[in-house]
Amino acid sequence: MLQFNIPGFYDHFELNMYILKKAAEIDDFLKPEVKIHSVFGVFPFCVWDGGRNFLSYEQCTKEQIQYINRSYTELGVALRFVFTNPEIKEEHLHNRFCNMILRECNNGINEVVVNSPLLEQYIRENYPGYKIISSTTKRLNKTKVLDELEKDYFQVCLDYDLNKNKKLLEEIPMELRDKVEFLSNAICPAHCAYRKEHYSATGIAQLTYLRDGYSVCGRCGIRHSVNHPEKLGQGNNLTYEEMLEYNKMGYNYFKLEGRTLSSAAVLAQYLYYIVNPKYLFDTIEEAATIEGIFVNDKNGFFKGEVHETQSRPFVNIIP
């Protein structure tokens, strides 16, 4: 079984709800080998967030957090919080908004992705009900990945440069392969020299509300249009056929990047990776008629000021 971790429980809420509800209603809506395990992201604005910045968003209310958490839980899907800011200090651990999120969503199902050892220890001690995932943002090499898999993590997300290291994948003991997750469709170029520096700069920007730390992003060469046929499976990215091959080796978990992509681009990923081909046309046609799916693209490149077109009141999703 290919178990997917899909993007944007907040950013692509309407799209994800549509896909998950269709999967619940129609037995073969997803490909027969596919299951959606979790949806990753954060509730804005969260200083523990890492990997990407979402500073143009308005902050969620407690009622919105409760509603979104309940919506996914009722469908049997975990929220996976991306708390991977590598620049966390002691002073940030008691952030009221971040702690409120963990209190409200502490249901024994939800999960947390971590990078900072300091934040990881804090969450383990204060919120032991969460499954802990080691983040791809650590950029662990082959030796460190093998060590990491022996630790008390629910999963370890590989650095994407290891995705096609067949020698490593064959060396990982069979009993540990179910702990491995692949970042399957990264928009960053292979072997990016600035990737770890970018994560650090993004973390600083998150903590300083973009007053510092984000200038490095222009050097990293992020690629968009990851769904183009010429890019699927290129570099470190996996094709669906490669996922099936890895699944036969005992690897089950695959992450689809996309928090900063438009909902239309994310739907294109879903159509390629997870939706049964017999429903492709119906899915496109129906999704185009559902209010909210394609108007929530708030996450354009943020240049230091908030534009009205980048945000809409998220309260619209609450009945």
C-alpha positions as CSV (number, residue, x, y, z in Angstrom):
1,M,0.0,0.0,0.0
2,L,1.3,3.5,-0.9
3,Q,0.4,5.8,2.0
4,F,0.5,9.4,1.0
5,N,1.2,12.5,3.1
6,I,-0.5,15.3,1.1
7,P,0.0,19.1,1.4
8,G,-1.8,21.9,3.0
9,F,-4.5,21.0,5.6
10,Y,-5.1,24.8,5.8
11,D,-3.7,26.1,2.5
12,H,-5.7,23.6,0.3
13,F,-8.5,22.8,2.8
14,E,-11.3,22.8,0.3
15,L,-9.4,20.7,-2.3
16,N,-8.4,18.2,0.3
17,M,-11.9,17.9,1.7
18,Y,-13.2,17.3,-1.8
19,I,-10.7,14.5,-2.5
20,L,-11.1,12.9,0.9
21,K,-14.8,12.9,0.8
22,K,-14.9,11.5,-2.7
23,A,-12.6,8.7,-1.5
24,A,-15.0,8.0,1.4
25,E,-18.0,7.9,-0.9
26,I,-16.5,5.9,-3.8
27,D,-14.6,2.8,-3.0
28,D,-12.3,2.9,-6.0
29,F,-11.9,6.7,-6.3
30,L,-8.3,6.4,-5.3
31,K,-5.9,4.0,-7.1
32,P,-6.1,0.5,-5.6
33,E,-2.6,0.8,-4.2
34,V,-3.2,4.2,-2.5
35,K,-4.3,5.4,0.9
36,I,-4.1,9.0,2.2
37,H,-2.5,8.7,5.6
38,S,-2.1,12.4,6.7
39,V,-2.3,16.0,5.6
40,F,0.7,18.2,6.5
41,G,0.9,22.0,7.2
42,V,0.4,24.6,9.9
43,F,-2.2,27.0,11.1
44,P,-1.0,30.5,10.4
45,F,0.7,32.3,11.9
46,C,3.1,29.8,13.6
47,V,6.6,30.7,14.5
48,W,7.5,27.0,14.8
49,D,6.8,26.5,11.1
50,G,9.7,25.5,8.9
51,G,10.6,24.9,5.3
52,R,8.4,27.6,3.8
53,N,7.1,31.0,4.9
54,F,3.5,32.1,5.0
55,L,3.7,35.5,6.5
56,S,1.0,37.1,4.4
57,Y,-1.7,35.0,6.1
58,E,-4.0,36.2,8.8
59,Q,-3.9,34.3,12.0
60,C,-6.4,31.4,12.6
61,T,-8.9,31.5,15.4
62,K,-9.3,28.7,17.9
63,E,-12.7,28.0,16.3
64,Q,-11.2,27.6,12.9
65,I,-8.5,25.3,14.3
66,Q,-11.1,23.1,16.0
67,Y,-13.2,23.0,12.9
68,I,-10.4,22.0,10.6
69,N,-9.0,19.4,13.0
70,R,-12.5,17.9,13.5
71,S,-13.1,17.8,9.7
72,Y,-10.0,15.7,9.0
73,T,-10.4,13.5,12.1
74,E,-13.9,12.5,11.1
75,L,-12.4,11.3,7.8
76,G,-9.8,9.2,9.6
77,V,-6.9,11.4,8.4
78,A,-4.1,12.7,10.7
79,L,-2.9,16.3,10.7
80,R,0.9,16.4,10.5
81,F,2.2,19.7,11.9
82,V,5.4,21.0,10.2
83,F,7.2,22.4,13.2
84,T,10.6,22.2,11.5
85,N,12.0,25.7,12.2
86,P,15.7,25.0,12.8
87,E,16.3,28.3,14.6
88,I,14.1,27.8,17.6
89,K,15.5,29.0,20.9
90,E,14.3,28.5,24.5
91,E,12.4,31.8,24.3
92,H,10.2,30.4,21.5
93,L,9.1,27.2,23.2
94,H,6.3,28.9,25.1
95,N,4.7,30.6,22.2
96,R,1.0,30.8,23.1
97,F,-0.4,30.2,19.6
98,C,1.8,27.2,18.9
99,N,1.0,25.6,22.2
100,M,-2.7,26.3,21.8
101,I,-2.6,24.4,18.5
102,L,-1.0,21.3,20.2
103,R,-3.5,21.4,23.0
104,E,-6.5,21.7,20.7
105,C,-5.4,19.0,18.3
106,N,-4.0,16.5,20.9
107,N,-6.3,13.6,19.8
108,G,-3.8,10.7,19.8
109,I,-3.9,10.6,16.0
110,N,-2.1,13.8,14.9
111,E,1.6,14.0,14.3
112,V,4.5,16.5,14.4
113,V,7.5,16.9,12.1
114,V,10.6,18.2,13.9
115,N,14.1,19.5,13.1
116,S,15.2,21.3,16.3
117,P,16.3,19.0,19.1
118,L,15.2,21.6,21.6
119,L,11.6,21.8,20.3
120,E,11.5,18.0,19.9
121,Q,12.3,17.5,23.5
122,Y,9.7,20.1,24.6
123,I,6.9,18.5,22.5
124,R,7.9,15.0,23.8
125,E,7.7,16.1,27.4
126,N,4.6,18.3,27.2
127,Y,2.5,16.6,24.4
128,P,3.4,12.9,24.5
129,G,0.3,11.9,22.5
130,Y,1.8,13.1,19.2
131,K,3.7,10.8,16.8
132,I,7.1,12.4,16.0
133,I,8.6,12.5,12.5
134,S,12.2,13.4,11.8
135,S,12.2,16.1,9.1
136,T,13.8,16.0,5.6
137,T,15.1,19.6,6.5
138,K,17.8,18.0,8.6
139,R,19.5,17.0,5.4
140,L,20.9,13.8,6.9
141,N,23.5,11.8,4.9
142,K,23.4,8.1,4.4
143,T,25.2,7.2,7.7
144,K,23.1,9.6,9.8
145,V,19.8,8.3,8.2
146,L,20.6,4.8,9.3
147,D,21.3,6.1,12.9
148,E,18.1,8.2,12.8
149,L,15.9,5.2,11.9
150,E,17.1,3.4,15.0
151,K,15.8,6.3,17.2
152,D,12.3,6.7,18.6
153,Y,10.7,8.3,15.6
154,F,7.4,7.3,14.0
155,Q,9.0,8.1,10.6
156,V,12.1,9.6,9.1
157,C,11.7,11.6,6.0
158,L,14.7,11.1,3.7
159,D,16.7,14.0,2.2
160,Y,15.5,14.1,-1.3
161,D,19.0,13.5,-2.6
162,L,18.8,10.0,-1.3
163,N,15.6,9.1,-3.0
164,K,17.3,7.1,-5.8
165,N,20.2,5.8,-3.8
166,K,19.3,2.1,-4.4
167,K,22.4,0.9,-2.4
168,L,21.2,2.7,0.7
169,L,17.6,1.6,0.3
170,E,18.7,-2.0,0.0
171,E,20.9,-1.6,3.2
172,I,18.1,-0.3,5.4
173,P,16.9,-3.3,7.5
174,M,13.5,-4.6,6.4
175,E,12.0,-4.0,9.8
176,L,12.9,-0.3,9.6
177,R,11.7,0.4,6.1
178,D,8.1,1.2,7.2
179,K,9.6,4.2,9.1
180,V,11.0,5.7,5.9
181,E,9.2,8.5,4.1
182,F,10.2,9.9,0.6
183,L,9.8,13.5,-0.3
184,S,8.6,12.5,-3.8
185,N,8.2,15.7,-5.8
186,A,10.5,18.4,-4.5
187,I,10.5,21.7,-6.3
188,C,14.1,22.4,-5.3
189,P,16.8,21.3,-7.8
190,A,18.8,18.1,-7.1
191,H,21.9,18.6,-4.8
192,C,21.0,22.3,-4.2
193,A,24.0,23.9,-2.5
194,Y,21.8,26.4,-0.7
195,R,19.0,24.1,0.6
196,K,20.1,23.9,4.3
197,E,21.0,27.6,4.3
198,H,17.6,28.3,2.9
199,Y,15.9,26.4,5.7
200,S,17.8,28.4,8.2
201,A,17.0,31.7,6.5
202,T,13.4,30.7,6.3
203,G,13.3,29.9,10.0
204,I,14.8,33.3,10.9
205,A,12.4,35.1,8.7
206,Q,9.5,33.2,10.4
207,L,10.7,34.3,13.8
208,T,11.3,37.9,12.8
209,Y,8.2,38.4,10.7
210,L,10.4,38.8,7.6
211,R,12.5,41.5,9.1
212,D,15.6,39.3,8.6
213,G,16.9,36.2,7.1
214,Y,15.1,35.7,3.8
215,S,17.5,37.1,1.2
216,V,19.1,33.7,0.5
217,C,15.9,32.4,-1.2
218,G,16.7,34.1,-4.5
219,R,19.9,31.9,-4.9
220,C,18.3,28.5,-4.5
221,G,16.9,28.0,-8.0
222,I,13.5,26.6,-7.0
223,R,11.7,25.0,-9.9
224,H,8.0,25.4,-10.4
225,S,5.7,23.4,-12.8
226,V,6.8,20.2,-11.1
227,N,3.9,18.4,-12.7
228,H,5.2,18.9,-16.2
229,P,5.8,15.5,-17.9
230,E,9.5,16.4,-18.5
231,K,10.0,16.9,-14.7
232,L,8.0,14.0,-13.2
233,G,10.6,11.5,-12.0
234,Q,13.6,13.6,-13.1
235,G,16.4,14.4,-10.7
236,N,15.5,13.1,-7.3
237,N,11.7,13.0,-7.9
238,L,9.8,9.8,-8.1
239,T,7.4,8.6,-10.7
240,Y,4.4,6.5,-9.7
241,E,6.0,3.4,-11.1
242,E,9.1,4.0,-9.0
243,M,6.8,4.3,-5.9
244,L,5.3,0.9,-6.7
245,E,8.8,-0.6,-7.1
246,Y,9.8,0.8,-3.7
247,N,6.6,-0.5,-2.2
248,K,7.6,-4.0,-3.2
249,M,10.9,-3.4,-1.3
250,G,8.9,-2.6,1.9
251,Y,8.7,1.2,1.6
252,N,5.2,2.5,2.1
253,Y,5.2,6.3,2.9
254,F,5.4,9.1,0.3
255,K,5.1,12.9,0.8
256,L,3.8,15.2,-1.9
257,E,5.2,18.7,-1.6
258,G,2.9,21.6,-2.4
259,R,2.0,24.1,0.3
260,T,3.3,27.0,-1.7
261,L,1.8,25.8,-5.0
262,S,-1.6,26.8,-6.3
263,S,-4.5,24.4,-5.6
264,A,-4.8,23.8,-9.3
265,A,-1.1,22.5,-9.4
266,V,-1.8,20.4,-6.3
267,L,-4.8,18.8,-7.9
268,A,-2.7,18.0,-10.9
269,Q,-0.4,16.1,-8.6
270,Y,-3.3,14.2,-7.1
271,L,-4.6,13.3,-10.5
272,Y,-1.2,11.8,-11.4
273,Y,-0.3,10.1,-8.1
274,I,-3.5,9.1,-6.2
275,V,-6.8,9.4,-8.2
276,N,-8.0,6.4,-10.1
277,P,-7.6,7.3,-13.9
278,K,-11.2,6.3,-14.5
279,Y,-12.3,9.4,-12.5
280,L,-9.8,11.9,-13.9
281,F,-12.2,13.8,-16.2
282,D,-15.1,13.7,-13.7
283,T,-12.8,15.0,-10.9
284,I,-11.6,17.9,-13.0
285,E,-15.0,18.8,-14.2
286,E,-16.6,18.6,-10.7
287,A,-13.8,20.4,-8.9
288,A,-14.1,23.3,-11.3
289,T,-17.6,23.9,-10.1
290,I,-17.1,23.8,-6.3
291,E,-16.7,27.2,-4.7
292,G,-13.5,27.7,-2.8
293,I,-11.3,25.0,-4.3
294,F,-9.4,27.3,-6.7
295,V,-9.8,30.7,-5.0
296,N,-7.6,29.9,-1.9
297,D,-4.3,30.4,-3.6
298,K,-3.0,32.8,-0.9
299,N,0.6,31.8,-1.1
300,G,2.2,33.7,-3.9
301,F,5.8,34.7,-3.5
302,F,5.8,37.2,-0.6
303,K,7.9,40.3,-1.2
304,G,7.5,42.1,2.1
305,E,4.1,43.5,1.8
306,V,0.6,42.0,2.0
307,H,-1.5,42.3,-1.1
308,E,-5.3,42.1,-0.9
309,T,-5.3,39.4,-3.5
310,Q,-3.1,37.1,-1.4
311,S,-5.6,36.5,1.3
312,R,-9.2,35.9,1.9
313,P,-11.1,35.4,5.2
314,F,-10.7,31.7,6.0
315,V,-13.8,31.9,8.2
316,N,-15.8,31.2,5.0
317,I,-15.1,27.5,5.4
318,I,-17.0,27.3,8.7
319,P,-20.8,26.6,8.3
